[in-house]
Amino acid sequence: MIALIVALGPNNLIGKGNDLPWHYPEDLQYFKETTLHQTVLMGEATFYSIVSRLHKPLPNRKSIVATLDPTFHYDGVRVIHDLFSFLKNPPKEDIYIIGGKQIYQLSLSYVDRMYITHVHKEYEGDIYLNGIDFTQFDCISRRDQGDLSFCIYERRIASC
Ligand SMILES: NC(=O)c1ccc[n+]([C@@H]2O[C@H](COP(=O)([O-])OP(=O)(O)OC[C@H]3O[C@@H](n4cnc5c(N)ncnc54)[C@H](OP(=O)(O)O)[C@@H]3O)[C@@H](O)[C@H]2O)c1
C-alpha cells in the first residue's frame, strides 16, 4: 500500500519557502502517530529540512530519500534514484509519502490512500500541491478539530 500524508491549506497551499506555512502541534502529533514504525519516502529537500530541525532523520521510522544526485549518502537511509520504478514495484511494506511538492506530485497516480489534514484557515505561502483528483477517492474517515479536518481517503476500485 502506498499512502500520502499531507497538510493542505486553502487553494492547495502546502509550503512557505522550505517550511510549512503554519504550526499546528496537533497535526505534528497526528503525523507522528500515523507514520511511527512505518517506512517514509521523501524528496531530498524534505529530508534535509527534517535533518536541519532534528539533527537526524525521523526517529523510529525507516527513511527512504528520492534524489537524482548519484553522490547522495546518509547513514541508515535508503536512497532511490528512480522514483517511478520504485512506485511501480513497491516493496511489500506500506510506504508513506511525506513530501515535498515534487515527490507528492510525481506520486499522485500511484497512491492508494491519502491522509490529508485540511487546514481551513488562510496562511501566506508559495508552494502548492495541485492535481489531487478527489473524484478517484472516497473519504473513509473525518475528524474535525478547530481549524483542521483530519481525513483519510481510499482510492476507488475501478469497476469493469
Ligand atoms: N504541507 C505538508 O504536509 C508538507 C509536507 C512536506 C513538505 N512540504 C513542503 O514542500 C516543500 C518542499 O517541496 P520540494 O518539491 O521543494 O522538495 P521535495 O519534493 O522534498 O524534494 C525535491 C527533490 O526530489 C528529488 N527528485 C525529483 N524528482 C525525482 C525523481 N523522479 N526521482 C528521484 N528523485 C527525484 C530531487 O532531488 P535532487 O535535487 O537531489 O536530485 C528534488 O530536488 C516545502 O515548502 C515544504 O514545507 C509540505
The ligand as a Tripos MOL2 file, in Angstrom:
@<TRIPOS>MOLECULE
LIG
   48    52     1     0     0
SMALL
NO_CHARGES

@<TRIPOS>ATOM
      1 N1          2.1330   20.5930    3.9460 N.am      1 LIG1
      2 C1          2.8000   19.4500    4.1020 C.2       1 LIG1
      3 O1          2.2630   18.4650    4.6600 O.2       1 LIG1
      4 C2          4.2040   19.3280    3.5950 C.ar      1 LIG1
      5 C3          4.9370   18.1450    3.8050 C.ar      1 LIG1
      6 C4          6.2470   18.0750    3.3180 C.ar      1 LIG1
      7 C5          6.8080   19.1620    2.6390 C.ar      1 LIG1
      8 N2          6.0630   20.2730    2.4450 N.ar      1 LIG1
      9 C6          6.6010   21.4320    1.7470 C.3       1 LIG1
     10 O2          7.0770   21.0530    0.4490 O.3       1 LIG1
     11 C7          8.0990   21.9770    0.0900 C.3       1 LIG1
     12 C8          9.3080   21.1970   -0.4060 C.3       1 LIG1
     13 O3          8.9920   20.5610   -1.6280 O.3       1 LIG1
     14 P1         10.0800   20.3770   -2.8090 P.3       1 LIG1
     15 O4          9.3410   19.9990   -4.0440 O.co2     1 LIG1
     16 O5         10.9550   21.5810   -2.8180 O.co2     1 LIG1
     17 O6         11.0250   19.2220   -2.2700 O.3       1 LIG1
     18 P2         10.9650   17.6160   -2.2190 P.3       1 LIG1
     19 O7          9.8030   17.0800   -3.0000 O.co2     1 LIG1
     20 O8         11.1010   17.2150   -0.7910 O.co2     1 LIG1
     21 O9         12.3270   17.2140   -2.9090 O.3       1 LIG1
     22 C9         12.5650   17.5160   -4.2510 C.3       1 LIG1
     23 C10        13.7270   16.6620   -4.7120 C.3       1 LIG1
     24 O10        13.3120   15.3510   -5.0470 O.3       1 LIG1
     25 C11        14.2260   14.8010   -5.9780 C.3       1 LIG1
     26 N3         13.5140   14.2790   -7.1380 N.ar      1 LIG1
     27 C12        12.7220   14.9540   -8.0050 C.ar      1 LIG1
     28 N4         12.2760   14.1480   -8.9770 N.ar      1 LIG1
     29 C13        12.7960   12.9210   -8.7200 C.ar      1 LIG1
     30 C14        12.6910   11.6500   -9.3680 C.ar      1 LIG1
     31 N5         11.9610   11.4910  -10.4760 N.pl3     1 LIG1
     32 N6         13.3610   10.6060   -8.8390 N.ar      1 LIG1
     33 C15        14.1000   10.7620   -7.7260 C.ar      1 LIG1
     34 N7         14.2430   11.9410   -7.0530 N.ar      1 LIG1
     35 C16        13.5940   12.9960   -7.5590 C.ar      1 LIG1
     36 C17        15.1590   15.9260   -6.4110 C.3       1 LIG1
     37 O11        16.3230   15.7800   -5.6050 O.3       1 LIG1
     38 P3         17.7680   16.2600   -6.1260 P.3       1 LIG1
     39 O12        17.6300   17.7280   -6.3400 O.co2     1 LIG1
     40 O13        18.6570   15.8670   -5.0020 O.co2     1 LIG1
     41 O14        18.0170   15.4950   -7.3690 O.co2     1 LIG1
     42 C18        14.3860   17.1590   -5.9820 C.3       1 LIG1
     43 O15        15.2040   18.2700   -5.7220 O.3       1 LIG1
     44 C19         8.4030   22.8270    1.3240 C.3       1 LIG1
     45 O16         7.7260   24.0530    1.2360 O.3       1 LIG1
     46 C20         7.8140   22.0100    2.4510 C.3       1 LIG1
     47 O17         7.4590   22.7830    3.5850 O.3       1 LIG1
     48 C21         4.7790   20.3770    2.9120 C.ar      1 LIG1
@<TRIPOS>BOND
     1     1     2 1
     2     2     3 2
     3     2     4 1
     4     4     5 ar
     5     4    48 ar
     6     5     6 ar
     7     6     7 ar
     8     7     8 ar
     9     8     9 1
    10     8    48 ar
    11     9    10 1
    12     9    46 1
    13    10    11 1
    14    11    12 1
    15    11    44 1
    16    12    13 1
    17    13    14 1
    18    14    15 2
    19    14    16 1
    20    14    17 1
    21    17    18 1
    22    18    19 2
    23    18    20 1
    24    18    21 1
    25    21    22 1
    26    22    23 1
    27    23    24 1
    28    23    42 1
    29    24    25 1
    30    25    26 1
    31    25    36 1
    32    26    27 ar
    33    26    35 ar
    34    27    28 ar
    35    28    29 ar
    36    29    30 ar
    37    29    35 ar
    38    30    31 1
    39    30    32 ar
    40    32    33 ar
    41    33    34 ar
    42    34    35 ar
    43    36    37 1
    44    36    42 1
    45    37    38 1
    46    38    39 2
    47    38    40 1
    48    38    41 1
    49    42    43 1
    50    44    45 1
    51    44    46 1
    52    46    47 1
@<TRIPOS>SUBSTRUCTURE
     1 LIG1         1 GROUP 0 **** ****
